[in-house]
Amino acid sequence: MFSSNNATLQPQQSPCEDRKVEVSIASGDDGEHAVLRYSTWTEGLGWCSQKTIRLDGEQLDDIHRALTVARHRIKRHRAEAGETSEPGKVIQMPTLA
């Protein structure tokens, strides 16, 4: 049995406004787990959870490595295909008077 403990990270803005991934921490009898929740937007229903995956600490390290490799390969393939990537956005910080 898992209980969520309000440690939900806000999903990052995505070009896909009808899909999102949320990451949260859940506590269970066997310790804390990261919870990945994939949701889609359905008109009339709102956000609907499609898949939920619970990962322990060791699995987090494995998935982090796998995602890093996948991200680099996709970026390399896009660059080889001549696609340009969007430059990073600079956020203006308020100045102190």
Stockholm file with secondary structure:
# STOCKHOLM 1.0

chainA/1-97         MFSSNNATLQPQQSPCEDRKVEVSIASGDDGEHAVLRYSTWTEGLGWCSQKTIRLDGEQLDDIHRALTVARHRIKRHRAEAGETSEPGKVIQMPTLA
#=GR chainA/1-97 SS CEEEEEEEECCCCCSCTTEEEEEEEEEETTEEEEEEEEEEEETTTEEEEEEEEEECHHHHHHHHHHHHHHHHHHHHHHHHTTCCCCCCCCCCCCCCC
#=GC SS_cons        CEEEEEEEECCCCCSCTTEEEEEEEEEETTEEEEEEEEEEEETTTEEEEEEEEEECHHHHHHHHHHHHHHHHHHHHHHHHTTCCCCCCCCCCCCCCC
//
